[in-house]
Amino acid sequence: KREFNRIPENLPIQYAIIPALNTKNLESYEKARMENISEGGMLFESTELIPIGSVLQIEIRPSGAEVLKVTGKVVRLEEFENEKKFEIGVMFTHHDENETRTIIRYIQRLNEKS
């Protein structure tokens, strides 16, 4: 059972894989589409297979709001047969209080909208 409710939210995001040994050099950002989000994580659709365990820097771009930058770890990977598309489940790994607060505020705004 999930700890947090997931809110459907279809938004463009971009992500970069953080290399295991060196957090300075992110690989280039790839575009993707968020499907839902909660305080604990998110689900997005990608054309790239991202291995489970990969750590990502993710930028969420809500309309009319600041860009949210979050860090998360890939915990689920599902391939759509014949579609060259993947559903990627990410668990947020908050490294600082700011990141946590920003996500909570964002979720509250989504809850008010719905």
C-alpha positions in Angstrom: 0.0 0.0 0.0 1.2 3.5 -0.9 2.0 5.9 1.8 0.8 8.9 -0.2 -2.0 9.5 -2.6 -1.0 9.8 -6.2 -2.4 12.8 -8.1 -2.7 12.5 -11.9 -0.7 15.3 -13.5 0.3 15.3 -17.1 3.3 17.6 -17.4 6.5 17.9 -19.4 9.5 17.0 -17.3 13.2 16.5 -18.0 15.6 14.2 -16.3 19.2 13.4 -16.2 20.9 10.3 -14.8 23.3 11.1 -12.0 26.4 8.9 -12.5 27.1 6.8 -9.4 30.6 8.1 -8.8 30.5 11.7 -9.7 27.5 13.9 -9.0 29.1 16.9 -10.8 28.7 15.6 -14.4 25.1 14.9 -15.1 24.4 13.2 -18.4 22.4 15.3 -20.8 18.8 16.0 -19.9 16.1 14.0 -21.7 12.5 15.0 -22.1 9.7 12.9 -20.7 6.0 13.2 -19.6 4.9 12.9 -16.0 1.8 10.8 -15.4 1.3 11.3 -11.7 3.0 12.5 -8.5 2.8 12.2 -4.8 4.9 13.4 -1.9 6.8 10.1 -2.1 7.5 9.8 -5.8 6.2 10.0 -9.3 5.5 8.0 -12.5 6.6 9.2 -15.9 6.7 7.9 -19.4 10.0 7.8 -21.3 11.3 6.5 -24.6 14.5 5.5 -22.8 15.0 2.4 -20.7 16.3 3.6 -17.3 17.6 0.7 -15.2 16.1 0.2 -11.7 18.3 1.7 -9.1 19.4 4.6 -11.3 19.4 8.0 -9.5 17.8 10.9 -11.4 17.8 14.6 -11.2 14.3 15.6 -12.4 13.0 19.0 -13.3 9.2 19.4 -13.3 7.8 22.5 -15.1 4.4 23.4 -13.8 2.7 26.1 -15.8 3.0 29.5 -14.1 5.1 28.2 -11.3 8.8 27.8 -10.5 10.7 24.8 -11.9 10.8 22.0 -9.3 14.1 20.2 -9.1 14.0 16.8 -7.3 16.2 13.8 -6.9 14.8 10.3 -7.1 15.6 6.7 -7.6 14.1 4.4 -10.2 12.1 1.7 -8.4 9.9 0.4 -11.1 10.2 -0.1 -14.9 7.5 -1.3 -17.2 7.9 -1.7 -20.9 4.9 -1.1 -23.3 5.1 -3.9 -25.8 5.6 -2.7 -29.4 5.6 0.9 -28.4 9.2 1.7 -27.5 7.9 3.4 -24.4 8.6 2.8 -20.7 6.8 3.7 -17.5 9.3 4.7 -14.9 8.4 4.7 -11.2 10.6 7.0 -9.1 10.9 7.3 -5.3 12.0 10.7 -4.2 15.2 10.7 -2.2 15.2 14.2 -0.6 18.6 15.4 0.2 17.4 18.7 1.8 14.5 20.2 3.6 13.9 22.7 0.8 13.2 20.0 -1.8 10.8 18.3 0.6 8.9 21.5 1.3 8.7 22.4 -2.4 7.2 19.1 -3.3 4.7 19.3 -0.4 3.6 22.8 -1.5 3.3 21.7 -5.1 1.1 18.7 -4.1 -1.1 21.0 -2.0 -1.6 23.3 -5.0 -2.6 20.3 -7.1 -5.0 19.1 -4.4 -6.6 22.6 -4.3 -7.1 22.5 -8.1 -8.8 19.1 -8.2 
